[in-house]
Amino acid sequence: MSPKNKEKRGTRRGEPSGDGALDGLSSRGKKVMSAGAGAVVLGFIALSRADPMGRNAASLLASFLIVGGYAAIGAGILLPEPPPSASSDHPSEKTS
């Protein structure tokens, strides 16, 4: 492939530019994913305190935190960007 063709590769319309891996995620989605990751970490900490037979509260709590955390991460990936607030674009509130 010639150097001329190498420059044009990947710059077609509709292809990702590769600037950042998280550019497609909304700010709300990033927050939900962060909370989910925190819940997973807390779940594994609680799991380290669990009874080997699984008969204490830590074992029950750990399972819900881990599964819920992974569900929150999945939901954060799918959350769209929040709509812009209507109050900031209201024409009657603008002063000249």
matplotlib code that plots the C-alpha trace (Angstrom):
import matplotlib.pyplot as plt

x = [0.0, 1.4, 1.9, -0.8, -3.4, -2.3, -3.2, -6.7, -7.4, -9.9, -11.0, -14.1, -17.5, -19.1, -16.0, -14.8, -11.8, -10.2, -9.7, -11.0, -12.6, -15.3, -16.3, -19.5, -20.7, -23.0, -21.9, -24.8, -23.8, -20.2, -21.6, -23.8, -20.9, -18.6, -21.3, -21.6, -17.9, -17.9, -20.7, -18.7, -15.6, -17.7, -19.3, -16.0, -14.9, -18.1, -17.4, -14.1, -15.9, -18.5, -18.8, -17.6, -21.0, -22.7, -24.9, -24.2, -25.3, -22.0, -22.6, -26.1, -25.1, -22.0, -24.1, -26.5, -23.8, -21.8, -24.7, -26.3, -22.9, -22.5, -26.1, -25.4, -22.3, -24.4, -27.2, -24.6, -23.3, -26.9, -28.0, -28.4, -27.2, -29.7, -31.8, -30.7, -32.6, -35.4, -34.9, -31.4, -32.8, -35.9, -36.0, -38.0, -35.3, -32.5, -31.6, -29.9]
y = [0.0, 3.4, 6.1, 8.1, 5.4, 4.8, 8.4, 8.1, 4.8, 5.0, 8.6, 7.7, 9.0, 7.0, 5.4, 6.1, 8.4, 6.5, 9.6, 8.0, 4.8, 6.4, 9.2, 7.3, 7.1, 9.8, 11.6, 10.0, 6.6, 7.1, 8.0, 4.9, 2.7, 4.2, 3.5, 0.0, -0.6, 0.6, -1.8, -4.7, -3.7, -3.5, -6.8, -8.6, -7.0, -8.3, -11.7, -11.8, -11.5, -14.2, -17.5, -20.5, -22.1, -18.8, -18.5, -14.9, -11.5, -10.8, -13.7, -12.5, -8.9, -9.8, -11.6, -8.7, -6.1, -8.0, -8.9, -5.4, -3.8, -5.6, -4.8, -1.1, -1.2, -2.7, -0.1, 2.7, 1.6, 1.8, 5.1, 7.9, 11.5, 13.5, 16.0, 19.7, 21.6, 23.8, 26.6, 27.5, 27.9, 29.8, 33.1, 35.1, 34.8, 36.2, 39.8, 42.0]
z = [0.0, -0.9, 1.8, 0.1, 0.7, 4.3, 5.2, 3.9, 5.6, 8.4, 7.6, 5.7, 6.8, 9.5, 10.8, 14.4, 14.6, 17.4, 19.6, 22.8, 23.8, 26.0, 23.5, 22.6, 26.2, 27.7, 30.9, 32.8, 31.5, 32.7, 36.2, 36.3, 35.1, 37.8, 40.5, 39.2, 39.3, 42.9, 43.7, 42.2, 44.3, 47.4, 46.6, 46.4, 49.6, 51.2, 49.6, 51.4, 54.7, 53.8, 55.7, 53.7, 54.0, 52.8, 55.9, 57.0, 55.8, 54.0, 51.5, 50.7, 50.4, 48.2, 45.6, 45.2, 45.0, 42.4, 40.2, 40.6, 39.9, 36.6, 35.7, 36.3, 34.1, 31.3, 31.8, 31.8, 28.4, 27.0, 28.6, 26.1, 26.5, 28.7, 26.8, 27.2, 29.8, 28.5, 31.0, 29.6, 26.0, 26.9, 24.8, 27.4, 30.0, 27.8, 28.3, 25.8]

ax = plt.figure().add_subplot(projection="3d")
ax.plot(x, y, z, "-o")
ax.set_aspect("equal")
plt.show()
